[in-house]
Amino acid sequence: MTRHVIKRLPIDTGVSGWEAISERAFPATALEHDITADWLIVGGGFAGLSAARRLSQLRPEDKIVVLEAREVAKGPAGRNSGFMIDVPHNLSSGEYSVADEEATKDEIRQNRLAISFAADVAAEYGLSRETFDPSGKVNAAASERGLGLNDNYRKSLEKIGEEHRVLDADQMREMTGSRYYRGGLYTPGAVMIQPADYIRALARGLSSKVAIHEHSPVLELSREGRSWKAKSGRGSVSAPKVILGVNGHIQSFGHFRGRLMHIFTYASMTSAFSQNEFGGDVTGADRWALLPADPMGATVRKITTDGRSRIVIRTRFTYDPSLQVSEKRVAGVAAEQRRSFDARFPGLESLPMEYSWAGALCLSRNHVPAFGEVEEGLFSACCENGLGTVKSTLAGMMAADLAAGAGSPELDRYRNQPEPSKLPPEPFAWLGVNSVIRFQELRAGREG
């Protein structure tokens, strides 16, 4: 009998602003009994819920159960910046680029497949523009180096025939109200989401077809005969097929050990404000979304609902194989983010940061997912490589197709990838990865 005992659970540090301002409209139900199902999905984030939706379409008569360790949207799925990006980037490389045209075009097609899947969710469940906004995004440059990186990226986009538009400093100031930026590069295919709202809407919409049990972490997963049995605190689920949508936590289940990098990034969200509180057009349009020209710089978004706005800033990366970071770490990064924010918006020094938090993501050295049938009847849809909203959605879709035997050209392309390459042993991995991250952050300079 195969038996995996899960000895640790990820810890989410700080209160996500996205989750805090999101309203939950349905109760959380924990697993209280021993049940059987046709399908078990572990993880109620982008991968897990996308797999559940896909399975409900492929196998509408089957019983599908989702187990989520906490509440949906309180984990990493509700802690990202909310960018669903079609044109890829590789955080590991330290810049945006196109190395292999055909591979990049394939990745863009896959990303757009996931975005189309999410757009169907938005249409079916009537999501507002505040939750799902196909607005595109801007790579913002604040330095000469940033302008150069944007120009290189522009040339890459031209090579593969991707639509884009160059913005000058005046256009950036009109958009953001800030004189900090010297230029930008707009691409239209990205969608901006309120991640906690999106995940909660998806979970609520699925609840008529799928049994979702929250506050139900899997503590043991074992193979008994032809079925898998997942034990939680007060109940269990037995099913012949299991999909793990748990990102880097897949290693706690005994798979891909020594191959995945557990990275944390950090964000802060201001309190709500109205435009006339500060006089003048100090923050520009009602909504905008900026990625940094240097991927290790600051991601900044402005959101507006009912005339009240907030700004979210995301900076810093750390490698933490323990799957947790301290409150002290979050507070220290929040202080850095305060300085970064004030440099961009000198008229908003009195605007407090209401929420600060850490969010986990997972990278592999060779920028590939941890995907496939890892044991008989056990499937992995993990390791999103820094594009969690899109890549995890895609992984969930593809894992459902693979497990259900629903072949497609998209699945063939997705699964035709090597496995994540090995990392150096600890502590060498910790020293090496954190040194590279810190060097790249310092090199980002004014972009951070």
DONU-686151 format. One record per residue (C-alpha): x negated, y, z. Coordinates in steps of 0.25 Angstrom, whole numbers, plus 5000, padded with zeros to 4 digits. Last residue first. Layout:
<recs>
XYZ/...
</recs>
This chain:
<recs>
495351944969/495152004955/494252104961/493151994964/493551864956/492051824958/492251824973/493451724971/492651644962/491451624971/492451594983/493151484975/491851424970/491351424985/492651364990/492551254979/491151214982/491151224997/492451144998/491951044988/490651024994/491250995008/491850905003/491550814991/491450874977/492750874970/493250764960/493950794947/495450804946/495950694937/495850714922/496950764914/497950694904/499050694914/499550834909/499450804894/500250674895/501250744904/501450854894/501550754883/502650684890/502950554898/504050544908/503550424916/504250474929/502950484936/502250554925/503350654922/503550684937/502050704938/502050794926/503150884931/502450894945/501150924939/501751034930/502351104942/501051094950/500351154938/501251274937/501451314951/500151264955/499251334946/497951324954/497551184950/498851114952/498350984959/499450884960/500550804953/500150674958/500950544956/501150414964/501950304958/500650214957/499550304962/498950434957/499950454946/499550584940/499050724943/497950794951/497950914941/496750954933/495851074935/494551004935/494151044949/495551014954/496351124961/497451124971/498251234977/498551274991/499251404996/498851505007/499751605013/499951755016/501251825018/501751965021/500552045016/500852185020/501052305011/500252425018/499052415008/500052424996/499552544989/498152484987/498852374979/497752294972/496652314982/497652304993/498052164988/496552114988/496352165002/497652095007/497251975000/495951975008/496751985021/497651865016/496451785013/496051795028/497451765033/497551645024/496251595029/496651615044/497951545042/497051425038/496951345025/497451205022/497251095012/496051045019/495351045005/495351195006/494751274994/495051424995/495651514985/495851664987/496951764982/498451774980/499251904981/500751914982/501452044981/502852064986/504052154980/505352194985/506352244974/507252124975/506152024973/504752074968/503451984966/502052034964/500951934962/499451944964/498451834961/497051874966/495751824961/495151684959/495851664945/495051794940/496051874932/496951864944/498351814942/499451924943/500951914944/501852034943/503252074948/503952194951/503052284943/501952374949/501452354963/501152504967/502252564958/502352694967/502652704981/502352594992/503752554997/504352594983/503952454977/504652374987/503852284996/503952135001/502752085010/501552055003/501151914999/499751845002/499151724995/498051624997/497451514989/497051374994/496351264986/496251114988/495351064977/495650924972/494750804968/494250754981/495450674984/496350664971/497350574979/497550524993/498850584997/498150705004/497450724991/498750754984/498850874994/498150954982/499450964975/500650894982/501550854971/501450704973/502350624965/502850494970/503450374963/504150244969/504750324980/504850314995/505150435003/504850445018/505450505031/505250585043/503750645042/503550605028/503150465022/503050445007/503350305002/502850264988/503550154981/503250024973/502749954985/502450054996/501450164992/501250255003/501350405005/501150465019/501350595026/502250655015/502650795020/504150815022/504450955026/505250965013/506150855007/506550874993/507550774987/507750794972/508950824963/509750924971/508550974978/507851004965/508351154964/508051174978/506551124976/506451214963/506951334970/506051314982/504851294973/505251424965/505551514977/504151474983/503451494970/503951634967/503651614952/502851684942/502851624928/501651624919/501751624904/501651774901/500051794902/499651934906/498151974907/497852084916/496952214918/496252304927/496952274940/496852344953/497752464949/498952404955/500452424951/500552284947/501152294933/500852434930/499452424935/499152294927/499652374914/498752484917/497552394920/497752324906/498552204903/498152094893/499352004888/499451854886/500051754877/499251624876/498551584862/497551484867/496351574864/497151704867/497251654882/495851624883/495451764878/496451824888/495751744899/494451794895/495051934896/495651914909/494251864914/493651984909/494652074915/494452004929/492952024928/493152174925/494152174938/495552174942/496152074932/497552024932/497951894925/499451924923/500651834924/501851794916/503251834920/504051704920/504651734934/505151624943/505551654957/505751804956/506251784942/507351704949/507551554949/508851504943/508651354947/508651294933/507951414926/506751414937/506651264936/506551274921/505551384922/504751294931/504751184921/504351284910/503151324919/502751184920/502751164905/502051304904/500951244913/500851124904/500751204891/499751294897/498851174901/498951114887/498551254881/497351254891/496951114887/496951154873/496151284875/495051224884/494351334892/495451434894/495151534905/495551594918/494451614928/493851544940/493751404934/494351334946/495651414945/495951364931/496951444924/498151404915/499151484907/500551444912/500451504926/501651484936/501151584946/501851584959/500651624968/500651494976/501151474990/502551414988/502051284980/500951274990/501851245002/503051315007/503751314994/504451184997/504451155012/503351075018/502850935015/503750915003/504350784999/505150774986/506150664983/506650614969/507750514968/507950484953/509150504945/508650634938/507350564934/506650654923/507350784928/507250754943/505750704940/505450844934/506050914946/505350834956/504050844949/504250994949/504550994964/503250914967/502350994958/502851134962/502951104977/503751004984/502750894987/502850744986/503750694976/504450564978/505250494967/506250384966/506650404980/506750324994/507050385007/506550375022/507150495030/506950635035/506250705023/506450855026/507450945020/507251095017/508451175015/508851255003/508751404999/507351445003/507051595001/505651624996/504951745003/504151665012/503851555002/503251654992/502551725004/501851595008/501651585023/500251545027/499551415026/500051295019/499551165025/499351045016/499650905023/498650815029/498550665032/499450605020/499350455022/499350385008/499650245008/499550144996/500050005000/
</recs>
